[in-house]
Amino acid sequence: MGNGPLTATIRVMHAPHDGDTWVGISAEIMPIADAYEWAVLADCGAVVLFSGTVRNHAEGRRGVQYLTYEAYQEQATPKMADIAAEIRVRWPETGRIVLLHRTGRLELGESSVIVVVSSPHRPEAFEAGRFAIDALKATVPIWKHEVWDGGSDWGTGAQSLTSASSVTTAGWAGE
């Protein structure tokens, strides 16, 4: 476990041949099944998968039609690798980690982000997965443009980016 992150920007999403961390930004459809299968390890009894999908509403706006994501790729993948490294500090028995985000136009129901964490035990896998998506939202330079009935705008609720080590997941056991 923990052989170091792969941080290259991925155009087509394929699991790495080496290491236990898979991070990337791509315009390609999220490889959800491949990411889950890659995260399964013989010494890990838990695999948690989170998939964030495009929904038809956002912060009081009904009729969302589609989203477009942009990323500062040169900084995004290193930030994702930092999240994986922080997971390994907080949950040292973590097996494999997948953090993948999509860019470009996404339609309703499409997956924009996936997080997969494997661990020997269920509580740590859930906690690490929750931390991973929270940290990704707080630390990775990715922007969302929403188009809804009657308007469009860049995603609301923007915040200043921070480091992965400063992210907390309030309300979760162990925090």
TORLORO-979354 format. One record per residue: residue number from 0; residue in three letters; x, y, z of N, C-alpha, C in turn. Coordinates in nm, 3 decimals, m for minus. Last residue first. Layout:
N
+-----+-----+---------+---------+---------+---------+---------+---------+---------+---------+---------+
|   k |   r |      nX |      nY |      nZ |     caX |     caY |     caZ |      cX |      cY |      cZ |
+-----+-----+---------+---------+---------+---------+---------+---------+---------+---------+---------+
| NUM | ALA |       X |       Y |       Z |       X |       Y |       Z |       X |       Y |       Z |
...
+-----+-----+---------+---------+---------+---------+---------+---------+---------+---------+---------+
//
This chain:
175
+-----+-----+---------+---------+---------+---------+---------+---------+---------+---------+---------+
|   k |   r |      nX |      nY |      nZ |     caX |     caY |     caZ |      cX |      cY |      cZ |
+-----+-----+---------+---------+---------+---------+---------+---------+---------+---------+---------+
| 174 | GLU |  m1.328 |   1.274 |   1.404 |  m1.280 |   1.409 |   1.373 |  m1.287 |   1.496 |   1.495 |
| 173 | GLY |  m1.442 |   1.032 |   1.464 |  m1.296 |   1.038 |   1.454 |  m1.242 |   1.176 |   1.426 |
| 172 | ALA |  m1.736 |   1.065 |   1.273 |  m1.663 |   1.001 |   1.384 |  m1.514 |   1.014 |   1.361 |
| 171 | TRP |  m1.836 |   1.381 |   1.148 |  m1.799 |   1.241 |   1.126 |  m1.719 |   1.191 |   1.244 |
| 170 | GLY |  m1.877 |   1.646 |   1.194 |  m1.990 |   1.558 |   1.207 |  m1.959 |   1.412 |   1.185 |
| 169 | ALA |  m1.654 |   1.784 |   0.957 |  m1.733 |   1.799 |   1.078 |  m1.850 |   1.703 |   1.078 |
| 168 | THR |  m1.388 |   1.724 |   0.833 |  m1.519 |   1.670 |   0.795 |  m1.603 |   1.668 |   0.920 |
| 167 | THR |  m1.144 |   1.964 |   0.730 |  m1.208 |   1.881 |   0.832 |  m1.342 |   1.834 |   0.779 |
| 166 | VAL |  m0.839 |   2.055 |   0.584 |  m0.979 |   2.018 |   0.564 |  m1.027 |   1.930 |   0.678 |
| 165 | SER |  m0.570 |   2.102 |   0.596 |  m0.656 |   2.188 |   0.678 |  m0.805 |   2.153 |   0.667 |
| 164 | SER |  m0.446 |   1.933 |   0.416 |  m0.426 |   1.907 |   0.560 |  m0.515 |   1.991 |   0.649 |
| 163 | ALA |  m0.504 |   2.046 |   0.168 |  m0.574 |   1.924 |   0.210 |  m0.560 |   1.899 |   0.360 |
| 162 | SER |  m0.536 |   2.405 |   0.177 |  m0.457 |   2.283 |   0.167 |  m0.537 |   2.164 |   0.217 |
| 161 | THR |  m0.777 |   2.591 |  m0.021 |  m0.697 |   2.569 |   0.098 |  m0.613 |   2.444 |   0.077 |
| 160 | LEU |  m0.936 |   2.849 |  m0.212 |  m0.877 |   2.716 |  m0.200 |  m0.786 |   2.709 |  m0.079 |
| 159 | SER |  m1.226 |   3.025 |  m0.122 |  m1.082 |   3.027 |  m0.142 |  m1.028 |   2.887 |  m0.124 |
| 158 | GLN |  m1.529 |   2.933 |  m0.293 |  m1.451 |   2.960 |  m0.173 |  m1.304 |   2.967 |  m0.209 |
| 157 | ALA |  m1.861 |   2.962 |  m0.422 |  m1.717 |   2.952 |  m0.441 |  m1.644 |   2.989 |  m0.313 |
| 156 | GLY |  m2.134 |   2.967 |  m0.432 |  m2.072 |   2.904 |  m0.317 |  m1.923 |   2.886 |  m0.333 |
| 155 | THR |  m2.225 |   2.891 |  m0.772 |  m2.225 |   2.976 |  m0.654 |  m2.158 |   2.900 |  m0.540 |
| 154 | GLY |  m2.081 |   2.848 |  m1.092 |  m2.132 |   2.792 |  m0.968 |  m2.121 |   2.888 |  m0.852 |
| 153 | TRP |  m2.162 |   3.095 |  m1.333 |  m2.062 |   3.009 |  m1.272 |  m2.114 |   2.968 |  m1.136 |
| 152 | ASP |  m2.479 |   3.077 |  m1.500 |  m2.379 |   3.145 |  m1.419 |  m2.276 |   3.043 |  m1.374 |
| 151 | SER |  m2.790 |   3.141 |  m1.665 |  m2.667 |   3.064 |  m1.650 |  m2.569 |   3.146 |  m1.567 |
| 150 | GLY |  m3.150 |   3.116 |  m1.731 |  m3.023 |   3.178 |  m1.697 |  m2.904 |   3.084 |  m1.696 |
| 149 | GLY |  m3.392 |   2.987 |  m1.792 |  m3.392 |   3.130 |  m1.767 |  m3.258 |   3.191 |  m1.730 |
| 148 | ASP |  m3.312 |   2.684 |  m1.668 |  m3.424 |   2.755 |  m1.731 |  m3.416 |   2.903 |  m1.694 |
| 147 | TRP |  m2.950 |   2.686 |  m1.655 |  m3.082 |   2.646 |  m1.609 |  m3.188 |   2.724 |  m1.686 |
| 146 | VAL |  m2.621 |   2.594 |  m1.637 |  m2.722 |   2.649 |  m1.728 |  m2.856 |   2.594 |  m1.684 |
| 145 | GLU |  m2.321 |   2.660 |  m1.461 |  m2.454 |   2.599 |  m1.463 |  m2.542 |   2.671 |  m1.565 |
| 144 | HIS |  m1.988 |   2.576 |  m1.442 |  m2.081 |   2.671 |  m1.503 |  m2.215 |   2.599 |  m1.518 |
| 143 | LYS |  m1.738 |   2.527 |  m1.204 |  m1.861 |   2.475 |  m1.262 |  m1.946 |   2.589 |  m1.316 |
| 142 | TRP |  m1.387 |   2.459 |  m1.173 |  m1.499 |   2.552 |  m1.173 |  m1.616 |   2.495 |  m1.251 |
| 141 | ILE |  m1.117 |   2.366 |  m0.972 |  m1.215 |   2.321 |  m1.072 |  m1.336 |   2.411 |  m1.058 |
| 140 | PRO |  m0.856 |   2.336 |  m0.798 |  m0.907 |   2.443 |  m0.883 |  m0.989 |   2.391 |  m1.001 |
| 139 | VAL |  m0.909 |   2.185 |  m0.483 |  m0.873 |   2.162 |  m0.623 |  m0.936 |   2.270 |  m0.712 |
| 138 | THR |  m1.001 |   2.221 |  m0.219 |  m0.860 |   2.245 |  m0.251 |  m0.825 |   2.239 |  m0.399 |
| 137 | ALA |  m1.269 |   2.164 |  m0.164 |  m1.206 |   2.277 |  m0.095 |  m1.068 |   2.313 |  m0.148 |
| 136 | LYS |  m1.336 |   1.936 |  m0.311 |  m1.415 |   2.058 |  m0.329 |  m1.344 |   2.181 |  m0.272 |
| 135 | LEU |  m1.146 |   1.761 |  m0.200 |  m1.142 |   1.792 |  m0.343 |  m1.218 |   1.923 |  m0.369 |
| 134 | ALA |  m1.235 |   1.745 |   0.063 |  m1.106 |   1.808 |   0.035 |  m1.094 |   1.844 |  m0.113 |
| 133 | ASP |  m1.477 |   1.607 |   0.025 |  m1.476 |   1.739 |   0.088 |  m1.348 |   1.814 |   0.056 |
| 132 | ILE |  m1.382 |   1.369 |  m0.089 |  m1.470 |   1.456 |  m0.169 |  m1.475 |   1.596 |  m0.108 |
| 131 | ALA |  m1.213 |   1.277 |   0.126 |  m1.161 |   1.297 |  m0.010 |  m1.250 |   1.390 |  m0.092 |
| 130 | PHE |  m1.380 |   1.247 |   0.350 |  m1.274 |   1.347 |   0.351 |  m1.228 |   1.378 |   0.209 |
| 129 | ARG |  m1.530 |   1.031 |   0.253 |  m1.596 |   1.159 |   0.283 |  m1.492 |   1.272 |   0.285 |
| 128 | GLY |  m1.326 |   0.837 |   0.237 |  m1.401 |   0.877 |   0.118 |  m1.469 |   1.011 |   0.137 |
| 127 | ALA |  m1.249 |   0.816 |   0.505 |  m1.152 |   0.862 |   0.406 |  m1.222 |   0.908 |   0.278 |
| 126 | GLU |  m1.489 |   0.715 |   0.616 |  m1.433 |   0.843 |   0.662 |  m1.336 |   0.900 |   0.560 |
| 125 | PHE |  m1.520 |   0.469 |   0.476 |  m1.622 |   0.574 |   0.468 |  m1.565 |   0.710 |   0.507 |
| 124 | ALA |  m1.281 |   0.341 |   0.556 |  m1.309 |   0.363 |   0.414 |  m1.413 |   0.473 |   0.396 |
| 123 | GLU |  m1.309 |   0.328 |   0.834 |  m1.201 |   0.408 |   0.777 |  m1.226 |   0.437 |   0.629 |
| 122 | PRO |  m1.534 |   0.151 |   0.859 |  m1.538 |   0.290 |   0.908 |  m1.431 |   0.379 |   0.845 |
| 121 | ARG |  m1.446 |  m0.100 |   0.718 |  m1.553 |  m0.014 |   0.672 |  m1.548 |   0.129 |   0.727 |
| 120 | HIS |  m1.099 |  m0.191 |   0.673 |  m1.222 |  m0.187 |   0.752 |  m1.317 |  m0.078 |   0.703 |
| 119 | PRO |  m0.887 |  m0.182 |   0.491 |  m0.918 |  m0.309 |   0.556 |  m1.054 |  m0.309 |   0.626 |
| 118 | SER |  m0.998 |   0.003 |   0.203 |  m0.938 |  m0.002 |   0.335 |  m0.968 |  m0.139 |   0.397 |
| 117 | SER |  m1.027 |   0.218 |  m0.079 |  m1.033 |   0.084 |  m0.019 |  m0.952 |   0.084 |   0.110 |
| 116 | VAL |  m1.221 |   0.463 |  m0.233 |  m1.120 |   0.435 |  m0.130 |  m1.138 |   0.292 |  m0.083 |
| 115 | VAL |  m1.296 |   0.684 |  m0.490 |  m1.301 |   0.544 |  m0.447 |  m1.188 |   0.525 |  m0.347 |
| 114 | VAL |  m1.483 |   0.930 |  m0.637 |  m1.387 |   0.903 |  m0.531 |  m1.405 |   0.758 |  m0.493 |
| 113 | ILE |  m1.557 |   1.115 |  m0.929 |  m1.564 |   0.991 |  m0.852 |  m1.449 |   0.985 |  m0.753 |
| 112 | VAL |  m1.757 |   1.357 |  m1.094 |  m1.645 |   1.326 |  m1.005 |  m1.667 |   1.190 |  m0.942 |
| 111 | SER |  m1.970 |   1.361 |  m1.266 |  m1.866 |   1.463 |  m1.282 |  m1.741 |   1.432 |  m1.201 |
| 110 | SER |  m2.185 |   1.152 |  m1.443 |  m2.095 |   1.163 |  m1.328 |  m1.985 |   1.264 |  m1.358 |
| 109 | GLU |  m2.508 |   1.251 |  m1.561 |  m2.369 |   1.211 |  m1.586 |  m2.285 |   1.235 |  m1.461 |
| 108 | GLY |  m2.758 |   1.355 |  m1.500 |  m2.731 |   1.215 |  m1.469 |  m2.588 |   1.171 |  m1.493 |
| 107 | LEU |  m2.756 |   1.597 |  m1.756 |  m2.820 |   1.544 |  m1.636 |  m2.791 |   1.395 |  m1.621 |
| 106 | GLU |  m2.426 |   1.635 |  m1.908 |  m2.572 |   1.635 |  m1.910 |  m2.626 |   1.580 |  m1.779 |
| 105 | LEU |  m2.145 |   1.842 |  m1.928 |  m2.206 |   1.721 |  m1.873 |  m2.357 |   1.738 |  m1.868 |
| 104 | ARG |  m1.869 |   1.970 |  m2.104 |  m2.014 |   1.974 |  m2.084 |  m2.065 |   1.838 |  m2.036 |
| 103 | GLY |  m1.554 |   1.973 |  m1.922 |  m1.638 |   1.984 |  m2.040 |  m1.786 |   1.985 |  m2.003 |
| 102 | THR |  m1.413 |   1.720 |  m1.704 |  m1.426 |   1.857 |  m1.754 |  m1.514 |   1.854 |  m1.879 |
| 101 | ARG |  m1.418 |   1.515 |  m1.409 |  m1.444 |   1.536 |  m1.550 |  m1.451 |   1.685 |  m1.582 |
| 100 | HIS |  m1.191 |   1.361 |  m1.189 |  m1.291 |   1.466 |  m1.216 |  m1.298 |   1.489 |  m1.365 |
|  99 | LEU |  m1.099 |   1.119 |  m0.948 |  m1.109 |   1.155 |  m1.090 |  m1.218 |   1.260 |  m1.107 |
|  98 | LEU |  m0.924 |   0.943 |  m0.734 |  m0.985 |   1.077 |  m0.739 |  m0.983 |   1.121 |  m0.884 |
|  97 | VAL |  m0.879 |   0.653 |  m0.552 |  m0.908 |   0.706 |  m0.686 |  m0.977 |   0.841 |  m0.668 |
|  96 | ILE |  m0.663 |   0.451 |  m0.366 |  m0.740 |   0.576 |  m0.370 |  m0.756 |   0.618 |  m0.516 |
|  95 | ARG |  m0.618 |   0.146 |  m0.179 |  m0.609 |   0.226 |  m0.300 |  m0.703 |   0.345 |  m0.293 |
|  94 | GLY |  m0.589 |   0.132 |   0.142 |  m0.538 |   0.054 |   0.029 |  m0.517 |   0.141 |  m0.093 |
|  93 | THR |  m0.503 |   0.266 |   0.456 |  m0.576 |   0.280 |   0.330 |  m0.507 |   0.200 |   0.221 |
|  92 | GLU |  m0.378 |   0.275 |   0.697 |  m0.400 |   0.142 |   0.640 |  m0.478 |   0.146 |   0.508 |
|  91 | PRO |  m0.371 |   0.544 |   0.779 |  m0.250 |   0.482 |   0.723 |  m0.271 |   0.343 |   0.663 |
|  90 | TRP |  m0.542 |   0.800 |   0.764 |  m0.586 |   0.660 |   0.765 |  m0.476 |   0.576 |   0.702 |
|  89 | ARG |  m0.386 |   1.034 |   0.758 |  m0.496 |   1.022 |   0.853 |  m0.545 |   0.878 |   0.870 |
|  88 | VAL |  m0.198 |   0.977 |   0.555 |  m0.153 |   1.022 |   0.688 |  m0.262 |   0.996 |   0.791 |
|  87 | ARG |  m0.359 |   0.910 |   0.342 |  m0.265 |   0.808 |   0.392 |  m0.205 |   0.847 |   0.527 |
|  86 | ILE |  m0.486 |   1.154 |   0.302 |  m0.564 |   1.036 |   0.342 |  m0.473 |   0.931 |   0.402 |
|  85 | GLU |  m0.270 |   1.303 |   0.213 |  m0.328 |   1.335 |   0.343 |  m0.416 |   1.220 |   0.393 |
|  84 | ALA |  m0.233 |   1.186 |  m0.039 |  m0.126 |   1.178 |   0.061 |  m0.180 |   1.206 |   0.201 |
|  83 | ALA |  m0.474 |   1.261 |  m0.161 |  m0.444 |   1.119 |  m0.141 |  m0.335 |   1.101 |  m0.035 |
|  82 | ILE |  m0.433 |   1.538 |  m0.165 |  m0.546 |   1.481 |  m0.090 |  m0.519 |   1.334 |  m0.060 |
|  81 | ASP |  m0.214 |   1.553 |  m0.337 |  m0.199 |   1.599 |  m0.199 |  m0.312 |   1.543 |  m0.111 |
|  80 | ALA |  m0.335 |   1.470 |  m0.574 |  m0.233 |   1.384 |  m0.515 |  m0.207 |   1.422 |  m0.368 |
|  79 | MET |  m0.491 |   1.697 |  m0.613 |  m0.557 |   1.568 |  m0.589 |  m0.459 |   1.468 |  m0.527 |
|  78 | LYS |  m0.289 |   1.881 |  m0.663 |  m0.375 |   1.899 |  m0.546 |  m0.448 |   1.769 |  m0.512 |
|  77 | PRO |  m0.188 |   1.776 |  m0.907 |  m0.104 |   1.775 |  m0.786 |  m0.186 |   1.796 |  m0.658 |
|  76 | THR |  m0.425 |   1.820 |  m1.067 |  m0.380 |   1.683 |  m1.035 |  m0.280 |   1.681 |  m0.918 |
|  75 | ALA |  m0.446 |   2.110 |  m1.064 |  m0.552 |   2.022 |  m1.014 |  m0.500 |   1.882 |  m0.978 |
|  74 | GLN |  m0.242 |   2.247 |  m1.186 |  m0.248 |   2.248 |  m1.040 |  m0.347 |   2.146 |  m0.985 |
|  73 | GLU |  m0.280 |   2.195 |  m1.453 |  m0.143 |   2.189 |  m1.402 |  m0.139 |   2.190 |  m1.249 |
|  72 | GLN |  m0.557 |   2.241 |  m1.492 |  m0.505 |   2.105 |  m1.486 |  m0.364 |   2.095 |  m1.427 |
|  71 | TYR |  m0.794 |   2.398 |  m1.379 |  m0.656 |   2.441 |  m1.398 |  m0.573 |   2.313 |  m1.381 |
|  70 | ALA |  m1.100 |   2.318 |  m1.544 |  m1.001 |   2.293 |  m1.440 |  m0.867 |   2.355 |  m1.478 |
|  69 | GLU |  m1.453 |   2.338 |  m1.585 |  m1.319 |   2.374 |  m1.629 |  m1.225 |   2.351 |  m1.512 |
|  68 | TYR |  m1.768 |   2.201 |  m1.675 |  m1.658 |   2.212 |  m1.579 |  m1.530 |   2.251 |  m1.650 |
|  67 | THR |  m2.101 |   2.275 |  m1.717 |  m1.973 |   2.269 |  m1.785 |  m1.865 |   2.291 |  m1.679 |
|  66 | LEU |  m2.423 |   2.119 |  m1.704 |  m2.311 |   2.187 |  m1.639 |  m2.190 |   2.177 |  m1.731 |
|  65 | TYR |  m2.773 |   2.159 |  m1.792 |  m2.642 |   2.095 |  m1.803 |  m2.539 |   2.178 |  m1.727 |
|  64 | GLN |  m3.017 |   2.246 |  m1.682 |  m3.014 |   2.170 |  m1.807 |  m2.884 |   2.094 |  m1.826 |
|  63 | VAL |  m3.217 |   2.297 |  m1.404 |  m3.079 |   2.292 |  m1.452 |  m3.077 |   2.199 |  m1.573 |
|  62 | GLY |  m3.474 |   2.341 |  m1.296 |  m3.456 |   2.334 |  m1.440 |  m3.313 |   2.342 |  m1.487 |
|  61 | ARG |  m3.442 |   2.571 |  m1.021 |  m3.498 |   2.452 |  m1.085 |  m3.464 |   2.454 |  m1.233 |
|  60 | ARG |  m3.245 |   2.691 |  m0.773 |  m3.271 |   2.705 |  m0.916 |  m3.321 |   2.571 |  m0.971 |
|  59 | GLY |  m3.173 |   2.642 |  m0.511 |  m3.295 |   2.715 |  m0.537 |  m3.329 |   2.736 |  m0.683 |
|  58 | GLU |  m2.919 |   2.500 |  m0.560 |  m2.934 |   2.617 |  m0.473 |  m3.054 |   2.703 |  m0.511 |
|  57 | ALA |  m3.017 |   2.335 |  m0.845 |  m2.900 |   2.378 |  m0.768 |  m2.935 |   2.503 |  m0.691 |
|  56 | HIS |  m3.139 |   2.056 |  m1.039 |  m3.158 |   2.177 |  m0.960 |  m3.030 |   2.209 |  m0.885 |
|  55 | ASN |  m3.094 |   1.811 |  m1.161 |  m3.177 |   1.908 |  m1.230 |  m3.207 |   2.035 |  m1.151 |
|  54 | ARG |  m2.744 |   1.704 |  m1.140 |  m2.886 |   1.697 |  m1.104 |  m2.961 |   1.814 |  m1.168 |
|  53 | VAL |  m2.473 |   1.506 |  m1.214 |  m2.542 |   1.630 |  m1.249 |  m2.690 |   1.611 |  m1.220 |
|  52 | THR |  m2.312 |   1.331 |  m0.941 |  m2.380 |   1.336 |  m1.070 |  m2.450 |   1.471 |  m1.090 |
|  51 | GLY |  m2.040 |   1.182 |  m0.792 |  m2.119 |   1.304 |  m0.795 |  m2.179 |   1.319 |  m0.933 |
|  50 | SER |  m1.991 |   0.886 |  m0.634 |  m2.003 |   0.944 |  m0.767 |  m2.093 |   1.066 |  m0.758 |
|  49 | PHE |  m1.789 |   0.698 |  m0.424 |  m1.878 |   0.813 |  m0.433 |  m1.874 |   0.863 |  m0.577 |
|  48 | LEU |  m1.730 |   0.390 |  m0.280 |  m1.731 |   0.464 |  m0.404 |  m1.832 |   0.578 |  m0.394 |
|  47 | VAL |  m1.531 |   0.193 |  m0.076 |  m1.636 |   0.295 |  m0.079 |  m1.619 |   0.374 |  m0.208 |
|  46 | VAL |  m1.461 |  m0.123 |   0.021 |  m1.438 |  m0.031 |  m0.090 |  m1.558 |   0.063 |  m0.091 |
|  45 | ALA |  m1.316 |  m0.338 |   0.258 |  m1.412 |  m0.232 |   0.229 |  m1.366 |  m0.150 |   0.109 |
|  44 | GLY |  m1.114 |  m0.514 |   0.312 |  m1.249 |  m0.565 |   0.319 |  m1.356 |  m0.461 |   0.290 |
|  43 | CYS |  m0.806 |  m0.568 |   0.176 |  m0.902 |  m0.462 |   0.207 |  m1.044 |  m0.518 |   0.200 |
|  42 | ASP |  m0.630 |  m0.751 |   0.080 |  m0.621 |  m0.718 |   0.223 |  m0.716 |  m0.607 |   0.265 |
|  41 | ALA |  m0.687 |  m0.767 |  m0.194 |  m0.708 |  m0.885 |  m0.110 |  m0.707 |  m0.852 |   0.039 |
|  40 | LEU |  m0.864 |  m0.483 |  m0.324 |  m0.739 |  m0.550 |  m0.287 |  m0.768 |  m0.664 |  m0.192 |
|  39 | VAL |  m1.017 |  m0.271 |  m0.549 |  m1.033 |  m0.394 |  m0.471 |  m0.897 |  m0.459 |  m0.450 |
|  38 | ALA |  m0.965 |  m0.066 |  m0.727 |  m0.947 |  m0.040 |  m0.584 |  m0.960 |  m0.165 |  m0.498 |
|  37 | TRP |  m1.038 |  m0.164 |  m0.976 |  m0.896 |  m0.138 |  m0.950 |  m0.870 |  m0.122 |  m0.800 |
|  36 | GLU |  m1.318 |  m0.165 |  m0.951 |  m1.245 |  m0.292 |  m0.963 |  m1.098 |  m0.275 |  m0.931 |
|  35 | TYR |  m1.365 |   0.118 |  m0.945 |  m1.404 |   0.030 |  m0.834 |  m1.323 |  m0.099 |  m0.837 |
|  34 | ALA |  m1.266 |   0.193 |  m1.196 |  m1.208 |   0.250 |  m1.074 |  m1.240 |   0.163 |  m0.954 |
|  33 | ASP |  m1.435 |   0.048 |  m1.369 |  m1.290 |   0.023 |  m1.369 |  m1.225 |   0.074 |  m1.242 |
|  32 | ALA |  m1.683 |   0.168 |  m1.309 |  m1.661 |   0.025 |  m1.283 |  m1.513 |  m0.007 |  m1.277 |
|  31 | ILE |  m1.628 |   0.442 |  m1.388 |  m1.671 |   0.405 |  m1.253 |  m1.642 |   0.259 |  m1.222 |
|  30 | PRO |  m1.475 |   0.635 |  m1.558 |  m1.467 |   0.489 |  m1.562 |  m1.503 |   0.429 |  m1.425 |
|  29 | MET |  m1.649 |   0.913 |  m1.689 |  m1.586 |   0.853 |  m1.572 |  m1.590 |   0.700 |  m1.580 |
|  28 | ILE |  m1.577 |   1.017 |  m2.020 |  m1.676 |   0.964 |  m1.926 |  m1.602 |   0.893 |  m1.812 |
|  27 | GLU |  m1.325 |   1.275 |  m2.067 |  m1.385 |   1.145 |  m2.093 |  m1.487 |   1.107 |  m1.986 |
|  26 | ALA |  m1.186 |   1.490 |  m2.000 |  m1.315 |   1.518 |  m2.062 |  m1.389 |   1.387 |  m2.092 |
|  25 | SER |  m1.016 |   1.469 |  m1.683 |  m1.037 |   1.429 |  m1.821 |  m1.173 |   1.473 |  m1.870 |
|  24 | ILE |  m0.778 |   1.432 |  m1.434 |  m0.879 |   1.522 |  m1.489 |  m0.892 |   1.482 |  m1.636 |
|  23 | GLY |  m0.679 |   1.212 |  m1.164 |  m0.678 |   1.266 |  m1.299 |  m0.797 |   1.354 |  m1.329 |
|  22 | VAL |  m0.518 |   0.949 |  m0.980 |  m0.581 |   1.081 |  m0.985 |  m0.580 |   1.130 |  m1.128 |
|  21 | TRP |  m0.468 |   0.676 |  m0.796 |  m0.506 |   0.710 |  m0.934 |  m0.580 |   0.842 |  m0.929 |
|  20 | THR |  m0.246 |   0.489 |  m0.604 |  m0.322 |   0.613 |  m0.616 |  m0.343 |   0.645 |  m0.762 |
|  19 | ASP |  m0.068 |   0.287 |  m0.579 |  m0.198 |   0.266 |  m0.518 |  m0.284 |   0.392 |  m0.520 |
|  18 | GLY |   0.162 |   0.162 |  m0.834 |   0.114 |   0.250 |  m0.729 |  m0.025 |   0.216 |  m0.682 |
|  17 | ASP |   0.118 |   0.092 |  m1.185 |   0.198 |   0.094 |  m1.063 |   0.134 |   0.187 |  m0.961 |
|  16 | HIS |  m0.068 |   0.124 |  m1.381 |  m0.009 |  m0.009 |  m1.366 |   0.071 |  m0.021 |  m1.237 |
|  15 | PRO |  m0.376 |   0.307 |  m1.335 |  m0.229 |   0.299 |  m1.342 |  m0.181 |   0.155 |  m1.322 |
|  14 | ALA |  m0.663 |   0.286 |  m1.546 |  m0.599 |   0.263 |  m1.417 |  m0.448 |   0.256 |  m1.433 |
|  13 | HIS |  m0.749 |   0.548 |  m1.765 |  m0.708 |   0.409 |  m1.748 |  m0.638 |   0.397 |  m1.613 |
|  12 | MET |  m0.914 |   0.780 |  m1.933 |  m0.903 |   0.731 |  m1.796 |  m0.874 |   0.582 |  m1.793 |
|  11 | VAL |  m0.739 |   0.992 |  m2.138 |  m0.828 |   0.877 |  m2.136 |  m0.806 |   0.811 |  m2.001 |
|  10 | ARG |  m0.584 |   1.195 |  m2.015 |  m0.680 |   1.228 |  m2.121 |  m0.783 |   1.116 |  m2.134 |
|   9 | ILE |  m0.464 |   1.294 |  m1.709 |  m0.507 |   1.178 |  m1.785 |  m0.609 |   1.223 |  m1.889 |
|   8 | THR |  m0.175 |   1.440 |  m1.587 |  m0.310 |   1.464 |  m1.636 |  m0.347 |   1.350 |  m1.731 |
|   7 | ALA |   0.003 |   1.262 |  m1.332 |  m0.007 |   1.313 |  m1.468 |  m0.153 |   1.336 |  m1.506 |
|   6 | THR |   0.043 |   1.151 |  m1.085 |  m0.015 |   1.284 |  m1.091 |  m0.026 |   1.340 |  m1.232 |
|   5 | LEU |   0.022 |   0.881 |  m0.880 |   0.039 |   0.916 |  m1.019 |  m0.028 |   1.051 |  m1.036 |
|   4 | PRO |   0.174 |   0.854 |  m0.553 |   0.068 |   0.892 |  m0.645 |   0.114 |   0.904 |  m0.789 |
|   3 | GLY |   0.289 |   0.562 |  m0.373 |   0.307 |   0.695 |  m0.429 |   0.205 |   0.725 |  m0.536 |
|   2 | ASN |   0.229 |   0.322 |  m0.258 |   0.349 |   0.328 |  m0.340 |   0.370 |   0.462 |  m0.406 |
|   1 | GLY |   0.033 |   0.231 |  m0.062 |   0.100 |   0.360 |  m0.054 |   0.227 |   0.372 |  m0.134 |
|   0 | MET |   0.083 |  m0.119 |   0.000 |   0.000 |   0.000 |   0.000 |   0.086 |   0.125 |   0.000 |
+-----+-----+---------+---------+---------+---------+---------+---------+---------+---------+---------+
//
